[in-house]
């Protein structure tokens, strides 16, 4: 925190709870990261298809 202040950055308080991200959603981030690991996509359509398949499976 001190280093950020030295750089002149504003340090904003972190809310104890974010209504946008509930604790129950965090497992999705790890699952999504695992599903993307080692993947290379050739097009935006490929990415969209992968994400749609991921959503159907979770």
C-alpha positions as CSV (number, residue, x, y, z in Angstrom):
1,X,0.0,0.0,0.0
2,X,2.8,2.4,0.9
3,X,4.5,1.8,-2.4
4,X,1.3,2.6,-4.3
5,X,1.0,5.8,-2.4
6,X,4.7,6.7,-3.3
7,X,3.8,6.2,-7.0
8,X,0.9,8.7,-6.5
9,X,-1.7,6.1,-7.1
10,X,-5.1,6.3,-5.4
11,X,-5.7,3.4,-3.1
12,X,-9.3,2.5,-3.1
13,X,-10.9,0.5,-0.3
14,X,-11.8,-3.1,-1.2
15,X,-15.4,-3.9,-0.2
16,X,-15.8,-7.0,2.0
17,X,-18.5,-8.2,-0.4
18,X,-19.1,-7.6,-4.0
19,X,-22.6,-8.2,-5.3
20,X,-21.2,-8.8,-8.8
21,X,-19.0,-11.8,-7.7
22,X,-20.4,-14.1,-5.1
23,X,-18.1,-16.5,-3.3
24,X,-20.0,-19.3,-4.9
25,X,-18.9,-18.2,-8.4
26,X,-15.1,-18.5,-7.7
27,X,-15.1,-22.2,-8.7
28,X,-16.1,-21.2,-12.2
29,X,-12.9,-19.1,-12.6
30,X,-10.7,-22.1,-11.8
31,X,-12.8,-24.4,-14.1
32,X,-12.6,-21.9,-16.9
33,X,-8.9,-21.4,-16.5
34,X,-8.4,-25.2,-16.6
35,X,-10.6,-25.5,-19.8
36,X,-8.5,-22.8,-21.5
37,X,-5.1,-24.2,-20.5
38,X,-3.0,-25.1,-23.5
39,X,-5.7,-24.1,-26.0
40,X,-5.0,-21.9,-29.1
41,X,-7.9,-20.5,-31.0
42,X,-7.8,-19.6,-34.6
43,X,-10.9,-17.4,-34.6
44,X,-13.3,-15.5,-32.5
45,X,-15.9,-18.1,-33.5
46,X,-13.7,-20.9,-32.0
47,X,-13.5,-19.0,-28.7
48,X,-17.2,-18.4,-28.7
49,X,-17.9,-22.1,-29.3
50,X,-15.5,-23.2,-26.6
51,X,-17.1,-20.8,-24.1
52,X,-20.6,-22.0,-25.0
53,X,-19.6,-25.6,-24.6
54,X,-18.0,-24.7,-21.2
55,X,-21.2,-23.1,-20.1
56,X,-23.3,-26.1,-21.1
57,X,-21.0,-28.4,-19.2
58,X,-20.9,-26.4,-15.9
